[in-house]
Amino acid sequence: MKKYASGEQTKQTLINATGELAAEMGFSNVSTRAVAQLANENIGSIHYHFGGKNQLFEATVKEVTRRFNAYNISQAIEPFLDLLDTSAGQKGALRALVRREIDILFDPDKPRWHSRVVYQLMQYKSSLQEILLNELMNPIAQTFTALLRKIKPSLDEDEAILHAALIISPISTHADFMPFFLEKLKTDRYSQEYLQKMEDAIVLQTELLLGLKPENS
């Protein structure tokens, strides 16, 4: 029988296994036995390192939020905060937010299961969803809507949320349905050229919807 190994590497292996399984089937369908089997660890190591299944699941969600917040949304627009009364500052901040979302979701050095776990958690209310909302999704939504209403003060809250969704949806769709898009593109990874085209298209669409003169006009 495998002994309980100590150290961060074992904990990370268990978190990665949990994330991969949850990305495919949702946390409610993930068992500790399946996690241990995928991680090639003794099932007792989950209790040894985390205290139980719930704590392991929470650690997995926090792994995702830490990764997304390593370069958080406030940092992205910080260079433009003193320029938000100008068209150049507004457009710069808008592009910075779009670029941040693309860079984080398609970082080749990070596991693909991170974005799928976000997708799974957003489907049903749970204590894990609350962690995700409080530590990641709500701050993103608040920053996006505040910027959009700064650019176009006539937007009400519902319209600002709609515009934020129009910005984020193409990016998240490319992450959630990555196998489909990569097959159509006949590649195993989005190229930087493709991601740049995505960024430019989203920024242009948003500038037009908000009544900003597009950058390249």
N, C-alpha and C positions, 0 to 999 in steps of 0.2 A: 504494500500500500504506500502510495506517495506521501511523504511527510509534508507538513505545512511549511512551505518556504516563506521566509520573511523578506521584506523589502518592497520598494516601490514598483519594481518590475512585475512582481506577481500581482499586485493590486491593479496595475495598469492592464495586464493581460486579462484579468477578470472584467474590468470595465469595458475593454474593447469587445470582448465576447458578448457581454450584455448589450452593448450598443448595436452590434451587428445583428443580433437576434431581434431586438426591439425595433430596429429600422425596418425589418421585414414583416413583423407580425404584431407590433405594439407591445408595450410592457405587460399588459394584462395577460398575455399569452406566453410569457417567458417564464420558464421554470429554472430553479437553481440547478437542477440536474443537467438541463440542456446547456446552461452557462458553463458549468464545470467540465462537461464533456467537450465543448468547443474550445475552452481554454486549456484543456489537457491538465486540469488541476483536480485535486480531491475536493469533493463537494463541501467538506468541512472547512476548507480554506476560505470559503465565502464568509462563514461565521467568524472564523479566526481573524480575518482582516477587516471585516465590515460590521460584524455583529448580527447580520441577517440579510434577508432578501431586500427588504424595504430600504435599508441603509445603502446597499449596493446600487439599487436603482437610483436613489437620490444622488449618490456619488457620480453615477453615469450622466445624469442630467447636469449636474454642476460642472462636469468636465466639458460639456458642450458650451455652457454659458461662459465659463472661463476662457475658452478658446475664442468665442465670438467677441468677448469683451477685452481681449488682449489689446486690441486696437478699437476702442469703443467709439460709438457714434459721436459723442461730444468732441473727442479728439479730432475726428475727421473734419469738422466744420470750424474748429478753433481758429485756424488762420484767417477766417473770413468774418469773424464776429464783429469786428470794428468796421466792416465794409458792407453790412447787410442793408444799409440805406441806399446803396448804389446797385445799379444793374450788374456791374462786373462782379461785385461781391456776392450777390444773390445767385448768379449763374455759377460762380466758382464753388459756392457752398453746395449747390444742387449737384453739380458734377462730382464733388468730393463724396457726397453721400452715396451716389450710384456706384462710384468706383469702389468704395469701401465694401458694399454688399457683394459686388462681383469678386473682389479680391479674397474675401473671407470664404464665400461659398465654393470657389473654385481653386483654392489653394492646393496645389498638387502634393504638398507635404502633410496634409491633414486627411484623416480617414473620411471616406465618403459617407459613412453612416451618420455623421454628425447632423447633416442637413435633413436626412430622412427621419432621424429621431425627433427633430423639431416638427416635421410634418405629422408624424404619428401622434405626438403629444397634443397638437392643436385640434385634434378631432373630438376629444372627449374631456370633460371636466374631471380633474383629479388633483391630488396634492402635488403630484409631479408637474402637472400643468401650471399650478400656481407658482412653483419655483421658476419655471421658464418664463411665465408672464412677468413676474416681479423683477427678475434679474436680467431679462433680455428683451422680451417683446414690447412691454409697455414703454420702456425708455426709448426704444427705436421709434415706436409710433408717435410718442410725444414730440420727439425731435423733428421728425418728418412733418407732422402737422403744423408745428409751430413755425417752421421755416416756410412752408407753403402759404400760411396765412400772413406771414411777414411779406412775402413776395406779392401776394394778392389778398389784401385785407378784406375784400368783399366775400371771400369764401367763408361759409359757415362750417361748423365742426364736421357735419356729415360730408360736405363737399371736400374738405381737407382730407378726411379718411379715404374717400373714394380716389382722390388724386394720389395719395400715398400708395394705395393698393395698385394703381395703374403703374406706378414706378417699380414696385417690388415684385409684382406678379410675373413678369417675363423672366426675371432672374431666378426666382424660386421654382418656376416651372422647368427651367433648364436644369436645375438641380434635382428636382423630384422625379423628372422623367429623363434623366441623363442617358440611360441605355438606349432609349428610343432615338433621341437626338443624335447621339454619337453614331448609331447605326446609319442614320440618314446622311450624316456628314462623312461617313466612311473613315472614321478615326477612332482612337481609343481615349482621346482627351481633347477638350476644347482648345483650339489654338489661341494665342494672344491676339492674333488678327481678328478672329471671330468674336472674342470677348470685347475687343475695342469697338467693333461694329455694333455689338449689343449696347454697350455704354453710349455710343453716339446716338443710336436710334432712340433710346429711352430719354436721354437728355433733350434731344430735339423735340420729341413728342411732348414732353413736359413743358418746355419753354413755349411752345405754340399754345398749349392749353392754358398756360398762365398769362399769356399775352406779353411774354418777354421776346425781345428781338433775338432770334437764334444767334449763337456765337459766330457762325460762319457767314452770316448775312452781310 
